[in-house]
């Protein structure tokens, strides 16, 4: 079993991609980041990555356009609000979050999300 290499990044047509060497293929594999779907490319040389990446990205964007799919992952803005609660509730909240092995913030978001599914 081979040891996984540390990934590197490359910019192709303004789109970042993560690059790994795959010993089983004897080649480099790139995977674009920030896309709504999966788009990768393979080459046996660093120079070839640029060419193959451009081809893969162009085809991916064309396929998304033809299918009416947004090609880029959407990042939501993070909103904040103030929550007032009794001190005793805070203690229970901390305990519940710890039992779920998550932060208080994540516990609140997950709980609200679950509640809104049934609203």
VENRA-V261200 format. One line per field, one symbol per residue. ss: DSSP state (H for helix, E for strand, L for the rest). psi: psi as a letter, one per 30 degrees, with the letter a starting at -180 (. if undefined). burial: 1 if it has 9 or more other C-alpha atoms within 8 Angstrom, else 0. Layout:
ss=???
psi=???
burial=???
//
This chain:
ss=LLLLLLLEEEEELLEEEEEEEELLLLEEEEEELLELLLLEEEELLHHHHHHHHHHHHHHHHHHHHHHLLLLELLLLLLLLLLLLLLHHHHHHHHHHHHHLLLLHHHHHHHHHHHHHHLL
psi=klkklkllllkjhgkkkkkkkjeefhlkkkkklglfakjllklgleefeeeeeeeeeeeeeeeeeefhkjfkkkkkkklllkkklleeeeeeeeeeeeeghlleeeeeeeeeeeeffg.
burial=00000000000100111111110000111111001100111111000111011101100110011000001010000000000000000100110111000101001000000000000
//
